[in-house]
Amino acid sequence: MLVFTHSSNHLSEMSDQYDINGPIYQVGQNMLSFSQLLNYFIDPAYKRGNLSRISDMHVKVGRPVSLRIDDDLTPLPEGSPVDEQTLHYFLGILLSEKNLEIISNEESPRDVDTAFEWKEQGVNFRLNVFRDRDGLAFVMRVLASIIPPIQEVGLPSEKIWQDISELKRGLVLVTGVTGSGKSTTISSLINHINITRKTRIITLEDPVEFLFKSESSMVSQRQVGQDVPSFSDGLRSALRENPDIIFVGEIRDTETASLALSAAETGHLVFSTLHTRDAKGALSRIVDMFPAEQTKSLCLQLSFSLSYVLSQKLVPRSDGNGRILAMEVLKNVPALGNLIRTGNWQQVYSTMETQSKEGMMTMEQHLLHLFQHNIISKESAITYTNEASLLDRLG
């Protein structure tokens, strides 16, 4: 086995000696290769349909390799604690020489965000490597190789995705916590447009997750840090490239938010994501990115630019067979537009609740529907609700 030293250049110098199929990690009485660890992601026992129930692998010094299965972080049974030597061997497999040098520099520690292609199986992963008090650690997230048809994603109704896929302009936000399936929802919507409409689609992603094949539309995918310096730079460039549809992987700063709103307002259909717990929070999050003196003008611009906010969670199924999408839907109808213009966030929820005929739905309404159809348990519905009032409806 390779002997690790603390030389900052050691990993990159020895990178050609790391073997993805070589035995390296002890589980019970067996020594597994890194490719055998990756096999868990494609094991039929952990699949529901075409999707793996395992979303992530977590590795850190002093703990067994752990997998996130249906949102629960589970150590491998009989997995040994990972030592520093083994972890560095894993990184030798996963990282380029450039990234190995970055992560090996203990005097100037930096995280590494990158992607890894498991060529033997054609599976791609998003990878983050970082340091904690025990040393190096990393997280790998599997990226679905097949974009699921929008009909199979689990949106509350066909009318929602049909309306969105027919939009010619506006801002569509998909929100939720990390790992809630935001990228899957947006990619499915965009690919439906790609198949059914003749448009020019440009995506800005960090990293590229789903690979689109140009169908009726022409698609260009650009990766932040590789093809463009930042989301804002990529968005500014995209506006000069005659797009019909722009996907901005995440709105992270004021400049990106401003450009996205302007693009939506000037006749483009813009998709993006935010990390918020509900649809109402997405509105206030965007406005709060800007100085207070701009609030009034931002609310006005948002009321004209916004089309939809989809806020989603993945909830465990009551039969234990994976998770199902629960979604809150905000549509910018005239009643909502007036609340946005005045910044009256307190009334957004009640308006959504009473405007179901317009296609809107609160998280509580969807959770209640899933519970009443025996798809999720009462306990899960209560756990994932945004409003305590759901307790009364469940009885």
Beta strands, then each sheet from edge to edge (+ up, - down):
strand 1: 23-27
strand 2: 30-33
strand 3: 47-48
strand 4: 51-52
strand 5: 54-60
strand 6: 66-69
strand 7: 72-75
strand 8: 112-118
strand 9: 123-132
strand 10: 135-143
strand 11: 170-175
strand 12: 200-205
strand 13: 218-223
strand 14: 245-248
strand 15: 269-274
strand 16: 306-316
strand 17: 323-331
sheet 1: 1+ 2-
sheet 2: 3+ 4-
sheet 3: 7+ 6- 5+ 10- 9+ 8-
sheet 4: 13+ 12+ 14+ 15+ 11+ 16+ 17-
end
